[in-house]
């Protein structure tokens, strides 16, 4: 659910449009908003692992 809401709030420039949070929480039935905020921050801060450099 957190990833779905993250995608709905994404503004296309790497940020989130926080003003839509109450709307989507209500529409999707989220009751633990504090837990959702923690999950959204983890998703926002995640960096995929870098490819290891080939060693010869």
N, CA, C and O atoms as a Tinker XYZ file with bonds, in Angstrom:
   224  protein
     1  N      0.815000   -1.184000    0.000000    73     2
     2  CA     0.000000    0.000000    0.000000    64     1     3
     3  C      0.865000    1.257000    0.000000    63     2     4     5
     4  O      0.520000    2.241000   -0.654000    81     3
     5  N      1.980000    1.238000    0.721000    73     3     6
     6  CA     2.836000    2.419000    0.801000    64     5     7
     7  C      3.420000    2.763000   -0.562000    63     6     8     9
     8  O      3.526000    3.940000   -0.908000    81     7
     9  N      3.796000    1.763000   -1.332000    73     7    10
    10  CA     4.356000    2.025000   -2.656000    64     9    11
    11  C      3.290000    2.612000   -3.575000    63    10    12    13
    12  O      3.578000    3.503000   -4.374000    81    11
    13  N      2.073000    2.120000   -3.465000    73    11    14
    14  CA     0.983000    2.665000   -4.270000    64    13    15
    15  C      0.760000    4.137000   -3.941000    63    14    16    17
    16  O      0.635000    4.962000   -4.846000    81    15
    17  N      0.711000    4.470000   -2.661000    73    15    18
    18  CA     0.504000    5.863000   -2.262000    64    17    19
    19  C      1.706000    6.708000   -2.654000    63    18    20    21
    20  O      1.543000    7.857000   -3.064000    81    19
    21  N      2.908000    6.160000   -2.535000    73    19    22
    22  CA     4.099000    6.892000   -2.965000    64    21    23
    23  C      3.984000    7.266000   -4.442000    63    22    24    25
    24  O      4.259000    8.403000   -4.824000    81    23
    25  N      3.580000    6.307000   -5.264000    73    23    26
    26  CA     3.436000    6.575000   -6.696000    64    25    27
    27  C      2.343000    7.598000   -6.966000    63    26    28    29
    28  O      2.469000    8.403000   -7.890000    81    27
    29  N      1.282000    7.583000   -6.185000    73    27    30
    30  CA     0.207000    8.554000   -6.366000    64    29    31
    31  C      0.634000    9.960000   -5.948000    63    30    32    33
    32  O      0.148000   10.944000   -6.504000    81    31
    33  N      1.541000   10.062000   -4.972000    73    31    34
    34  CA     1.990000   11.357000   -4.479000    64    33    35
    35  C      3.209000   11.899000   -5.232000    63    34    36    37
    36  O      3.545000   13.076000   -5.097000    81    35
    37  N      3.869000   11.055000   -6.020000    73    35    38
    38  CA     5.091000   11.480000   -6.715000    64    37    39
    39  C      4.779000   12.636000   -7.657000    63    38    40    41
    40  O      3.781000   12.622000   -8.377000    81    39
    41  N      5.665000   13.648000   -7.634000    73    39    42
    42  CA     5.432000   14.821000   -8.469000    64    41    43
    43  C      6.262000   14.820000   -9.748000    63    42    44    45
    44  O      6.181000   15.772000  -10.525000    81    43
    45  N      7.046000   13.795000   -9.985000    73    43    46
    46  CA     7.814000   13.691000  -11.215000    64    45    47
    47  C      9.180000   14.345000  -11.158000    63    46    48    49
    48  O      9.952000   14.248000  -12.112000    81    47
    49  N      9.491000   15.010000  -10.052000    73    47    50
    50  CA    10.795000   15.663000   -9.916000    64    49    51
    51  C     11.563000   15.107000   -8.725000    63    50    52    53
    52  O     12.466000   15.760000   -8.203000    81    51
    53  N     11.207000   13.909000   -8.297000    73    51    54
    54  CA    11.895000   13.279000   -7.183000    64    53    55
    55  C     11.286000   13.574000   -5.825000    63    54    56    57
    56  O     11.779000   13.083000   -4.810000    81    55
    57  N     10.237000   14.354000   -5.789000    73    55    58
    58  CA     9.606000   14.692000   -4.524000    64    57    59
    59  C      8.199000   14.149000   -4.447000    63    58    60    61
    60  O      7.710000   13.479000   -5.357000    81    59
    61  N      7.562000   14.459000   -3.332000    73    59    62
    62  CA     6.185000   14.026000   -3.118000    64    61    63
    63  C      5.299000   15.245000   -2.914000    63    62    64    65
    64  O      5.724000   16.238000   -2.322000    81    63
    65  N      4.087000   15.169000   -3.398000    73    63    66
    66  CA     3.100000   16.221000   -3.194000    64    65    67
    67  C      2.313000   15.878000   -1.936000    63    66    68    69
    68  O      1.288000   15.200000   -1.994000    81    67
    69  N      2.810000   16.358000   -0.799000    73    67    70
    70  CA     2.259000   15.971000    0.493000    64    69    71
    71  C      0.829000   16.443000    0.677000    63    70    72    73
    72  O      0.116000   15.898000    1.519000    81    71
    73  N      0.385000   17.438000   -0.080000    73    71    74
    74  CA    -0.985000   17.933000    0.095000    64    73    75
    75  C     -2.023000   16.881000   -0.295000    63    74    76    77
    76  O     -3.176000   16.973000    0.124000    81    75
    77  N     -1.636000   15.894000   -1.082000    73    75    78
    78  CA    -2.559000   14.840000   -1.478000    64    77    79
    79  C     -2.646000   13.693000   -0.494000    63    78    80    81
    80  O     -3.456000   12.784000   -0.672000    81    79
    81  N     -1.817000   13.721000    0.547000    73    79    82
    82  CA    -1.794000   12.612000    1.510000    64    81    83
    83  C     -3.151000   12.361000    2.182000    63    82    84    85
    84  O     -3.593000   11.213000    2.225000    81    83
    85  N     -3.822000   13.385000    2.703000    73    83    86
    86  CA    -5.124000   13.112000    3.330000    64    85    87
    87  C     -6.148000   12.531000    2.348000    63    86    88    89
    88  O     -6.947000   11.669000    2.713000    81    87
    89  N     -6.116000   13.002000    1.127000    73    87    90
    90  CA    -7.045000   12.504000    0.116000    64    89    91
    91  C     -6.845000   11.016000   -0.126000    63    90    92    93
    92  O     -7.803000   10.244000   -0.091000    81    91
    93  N     -5.597000   10.608000   -0.374000    73    91    94
    94  CA    -5.327000    9.199000   -0.695000    64    93    95
    95  C     -5.466000    8.303000    0.519000    63    94    96    97
    96  O     -5.869000    7.148000    0.383000    81    95
    97  N     -5.144000    8.803000    1.703000    73    95    98
    98  CA    -5.357000    7.996000    2.911000    64    97    99
    99  C     -6.843000    7.712000    3.098000    63    98   100   101
   100  O     -7.231000    6.593000    3.436000    81    99
   101  N     -7.664000    8.723000    2.878000    73    99   102
   102  CA    -9.103000    8.533000    2.999000    64   101   103
   103  C     -9.660000    7.632000    1.917000    63   102   104   105
   104  O    -10.500000    6.773000    2.185000    81   103
   105  N     -9.193000    7.829000    0.692000    73   103   106
   106  CA    -9.710000    7.049000   -0.433000    64   105   107
   107  C     -9.320000    5.581000   -0.339000    63   106   108   109
   108  O    -10.087000    4.704000   -0.738000    81   107
   109  N     -8.129000    5.314000    0.189000    73   107   110
   110  CA    -7.642000    3.942000    0.255000    64   109   111
   111  C     -7.830000    3.304000    1.629000    63   110   112   113
   112  O     -7.460000    2.148000    1.827000    81   111
   113  N     -8.399000    4.040000    2.573000    73   111   114
   114  CA    -8.721000    3.483000    3.887000    64   113   115
   115  C     -7.537000    3.312000    4.817000    63   114   116   117
   116  O     -7.554000    2.424000    5.669000    81   115
   117  N     -6.517000    4.132000    4.680000    73   115   118
   118  CA    -5.351000    4.047000    5.560000    64   117   119
   119  C     -5.714000    4.661000    6.907000    63   118   120   121
   120  O     -6.192000    5.794000    6.973000    81   119
   121  N     -5.484000    3.907000    7.979000    73   119   122
   122  CA    -5.782000    4.409000    9.321000    64   121   123
   123  C     -4.513000    4.716000   10.105000    63   122   124   125
   124  O     -4.541000    5.559000   11.002000    81   123
   125  N     -3.411000    4.063000    9.794000    73   123   126
   126  CA    -2.133000    4.293000   10.481000    64   125   127
   127  C     -1.282000    5.236000    9.638000    63   126   128   129
   128  O     -0.380000    4.800000    8.923000    81   127
   129  N     -1.578000    6.530000    9.727000    73   127   130
   130  CA    -0.891000    7.513000    8.892000    64   129   131
   131  C      0.566000    7.667000    9.327000    63   130   132   133
   132  O      1.445000    7.855000    8.486000    81   131
   133  N      0.825000    7.589000   10.615000    73   131   134
   134  CA     2.202000    7.719000   11.097000    64   133   135
   135  C      3.081000    6.583000   10.555000    63   134   136   137
   136  O      4.212000    6.818000   10.128000    81   135
   137  N      2.562000    5.372000   10.575000    73   135   138
   138  CA     3.288000    4.237000   10.007000    64   137   139
   139  C      3.502000    4.405000    8.517000    63   138   140   141
   140  O      4.565000    4.068000    7.997000    81   139
   141  N      2.500000    4.924000    7.829000    73   139   142
   142  CA     2.626000    5.179000    6.394000    64   141   143
   143  C      3.713000    6.202000    6.123000    63   142   144   145
   144  O      4.498000    6.033000    5.190000    81   143
   145  N      3.774000    7.262000    6.921000    73   143   146
   146  CA     4.810000    8.283000    6.732000    64   145   147
   147  C      6.206000    7.685000    6.880000    63   146   148   149
   148  O      7.109000    8.023000    6.115000    81   147
   149  N      6.385000    6.813000    7.845000    73   147   150
   150  CA     7.686000    6.147000    8.021000    64   149   151
   151  C      8.029000    5.318000    6.787000    63   150   152   153
   152  O      9.169000    5.339000    6.321000    81   151
   153  N      7.066000    4.602000    6.265000    73   151   154
   154  CA     7.308000    3.784000    5.074000    64   153   155
   155  C      7.603000    4.643000    3.854000    63   154   156   157
   156  O      8.463000    4.295000    3.045000    81   155
   157  N      6.896000    5.765000    3.714000    73   155   158
   158  CA     7.143000    6.658000    2.577000    64   157   159
   159  C      8.555000    7.236000    2.626000    63   158   160   161
   160  O      9.199000    7.385000    1.588000    81   159
   161  N      9.037000    7.558000    3.815000    73   159   162
   162  CA    10.400000    8.077000    3.954000    64   161   163
   163  C     11.435000    7.022000    3.600000    63   162   164   165
   164  O     12.458000    7.340000    2.994000    81   163
   165  N     11.186000    5.777000    3.967000    73   163   166
   166  CA    12.109000    4.693000    3.613000    64   165   167
   167  C     12.136000    4.517000    2.095000    63   166   168   169
   168  O     13.205000    4.367000    1.503000    81   167
   169  N     10.967000    4.535000    1.475000    73   167   170
   170  CA    10.905000    4.390000    0.017000    64   169   171
   171  C     11.622000    5.546000   -0.657000    63   170   172   173
   172  O     12.377000    5.338000   -1.606000    81   171
   173  N     11.394000    6.764000   -0.177000    73   171   174
   174  CA    12.003000    7.953000   -0.778000    64   173   175
   175  C     13.529000    7.935000   -0.643000    63   174   176   177
   176  O     14.238000    8.373000   -1.550000    81   175
   177  N     14.023000    7.441000    0.459000    73   175   178
   178  CA    15.461000    7.441000    0.702000    64   177   179
   179  C     16.207000    6.240000    0.153000    63   178   180   181
   180  O     17.435000    6.191000    0.229000    81   179
   181  N     15.496000    5.276000   -0.394000    73   179   182
   182  CA    16.138000    4.050000   -0.889000    64   181   183
   183  C     16.959000    4.323000   -2.135000    63   182   184   185
   184  O     16.511000    5.006000   -3.055000    81   183
   185  N     18.153000    3.786000   -2.151000    73   183   186
   186  CA    19.007000    3.829000   -3.338000    64   185   187
   187  C     19.311000    2.396000   -3.738000    63   186   188   189
   188  O     19.778000    1.608000   -2.916000    81   187
   189  N     19.048000    2.046000   -5.011000    73   187   190
   190  CA    19.339000    0.676000   -5.420000    64   189   191
   191  C     20.837000    0.394000   -5.331000    63   190   192   193
   192  O     21.649000    1.308000   -5.474000    81   191
   193  N     21.206000   -0.860000   -5.096000    73   191   194
   194  CA    22.636000   -1.189000   -5.009000    64   193   195
   195  C     23.328000   -0.918000   -6.333000    63   194   196   197
   196  O     22.755000   -1.109000   -7.405000    81   195
   197  N     24.573000   -0.469000   -6.237000    73   195   198
   198  CA    25.354000   -0.193000   -7.422000    64   197   199
   199  C     25.949000   -1.491000   -7.956000    63   198   200   201
   200  O     26.245000   -2.417000   -7.200000    81   199
   201  N     26.116000   -1.534000   -9.258000    73   199   202
   202  CA    26.741000   -2.711000   -9.851000    64   201   203
   203  C     28.188000   -2.812000   -9.384000    63   202   204   205
   204  O     28.919000   -1.821000   -9.408000    81   203
   205  N     28.602000   -3.996000   -8.963000    73   203   206
   206  CA    30.003000   -4.146000   -8.563000    64   205   207
   207  C     30.928000   -3.991000   -9.781000    63   206   208   209
   208  O     30.585000   -4.392000  -10.893000    81   207
   209  N     32.061000   -3.422000   -9.552000    73   207   210
   210  CA    33.011000   -3.272000  -10.652000    64   209   211
   211  C     33.626000   -4.627000  -10.965000    63   210   212   213
   212  O     34.004000   -5.369000  -10.058000    81   211
   213  N     33.723000   -4.943000  -12.230000    73   211   214
   214  CA    34.331000   -6.257000  -12.582000    64   213   215
   215  C     35.807000   -6.273000  -12.200000    63   214   216   217
   216  O     36.545000   -5.324000  -12.464000    81   215
   217  N     36.211000   -7.351000  -11.587000    73   215   218
   218  CA    37.631000   -7.498000  -11.236000    64   217   219
   219  C     38.256000   -8.530000  -12.142000    63   218   220   221
   220  O     37.644000   -9.540000  -12.492000    81   219
   221  N     39.467000   -8.257000  -12.506000    73   219   222
   222  CA    40.170000   -9.179000  -13.419000    64   221   223
   223  C     41.256000   -9.921000  -12.700000    63   222   224
   224  O     41.951000  -10.737000  -13.305000    81   223
